[in-house]
């Protein structure tokens, strides 16, 4: 590590041990030196867009013990038209974890309100109807890819 590989083995080992200690301190590695937990991959389950113009009041939170877990049909929030007071309730079109949630107040039709994802399941990943990342077209929730 450093000096173009010209450090002696003992110095390199001390530096590597120091790096590992720092990573354990930051919580990247377990304190006991065991291997980190396997990384969980996620795939999009749905994108949620506004269908009306108005003021967006989300009803999900990122403060809970389980961050943004929703079931299909759960209320994600509501859009209130300030001109006439009409209220539009926005429901989750699928289950998943909210990976993106819009917290801006004003929305127009088509504005992204939330993006939901579920853990990747290798048993269903090869199916033709497996959802893909929004914005890539061909099987995603959008007509075509973004420019």
Helices and strands as residue ranges (DSSP letters): G 3-5, H 9-25, E 42-49, E 54-58, E 69-70, E 75-80, E 87-91, E 96-101, E 106-107, E 112-119
